[in-house]
Every structure is written in structure tokens, then in C-alpha cells.
Amino acid sequence: MVAFLEEMPAASTEYSEALTRRLVERITIFDEKIVVELKSGLQMEVEE
């Protein structure tokens, strides 16, 4: 993962499918919110 990130530009402004697949474990969609879980265990919630 470190080698992959070192190859990326310092400030990426474009979507990267490869980076997304390496970082995101799962995305769960509920009626009232979306939960994004990263492979590191960090979870982010987005509520409407």
C-alpha cells in the first residue's frame, strides 16, 4: 500500500478506481444515511 501511495501524485484531484478499491472495505446504504467503512476500520457516516 505504501508503495502504491508513493506512486500517486501529491495532490490528486481525479477519482482513482485503484485507490478506492485499496482503501474502501464496504459501503452500506440505509434509508437515512450512508456508512463508508475503510479497510483500516475507520467509519464515516453521511446523513441526509
C-alpha positions as CSV (number, residue, x, y, z in Angstrom):
1,M,0.0,0.0,0.0
2,V,2.8,2.4,0.9
3,A,4.5,1.9,-2.5
4,F,1.2,2.4,-4.3
5,L,0.6,5.7,-2.4
6,E,4.1,6.9,-3.1
7,E,3.4,6.5,-6.9
8,M,0.3,8.7,-6.6
9,P,0.7,12.5,-7.2
10,A,0.9,14.5,-4.0
11,A,-2.4,16.2,-4.7
12,S,-4.8,14.1,-6.6
13,T,-7.9,15.9,-8.0
14,E,-9.2,12.9,-10.0
15,Y,-11.1,9.8,-9.0
16,S,-8.9,6.7,-8.8
17,E,-10.6,3.3,-9.0
18,A,-7.4,1.6,-7.9
19,L,-7.0,3.8,-4.8
20,T,-10.7,3.4,-3.9
21,R,-10.6,-0.4,-4.1
22,R,-7.4,-0.4,-1.9
23,L,-9.0,1.8,0.8
24,V,-12.7,1.1,1.0
25,E,-13.8,-2.2,2.7
26,R,-17.6,-1.6,2.3
27,I,-20.3,1.0,1.7
28,T,-23.7,0.4,3.4
29,I,-26.7,2.4,2.3
30,F,-29.6,2.9,4.7
31,D,-32.8,4.9,4.2
32,E,-31.5,7.8,6.4
33,K,-27.7,7.5,5.9
34,I,-24.7,6.1,4.1
35,V,-21.8,4.4,6.0
36,V,-18.4,4.0,4.4
37,E,-16.0,1.7,6.2
38,L,-12.3,1.8,5.3
39,K,-10.0,-1.2,5.5
40,S,-8.3,0.5,8.4
41,G,-11.5,0.2,10.4
42,L,-12.4,3.9,10.2
43,Q,-16.1,4.5,9.6
44,M,-17.7,7.6,8.1
45,E,-21.4,8.4,8.2
46,V,-23.2,10.7,5.8
47,E,-26.8,11.6,6.9
48,E,-29.4,13.3,4.7
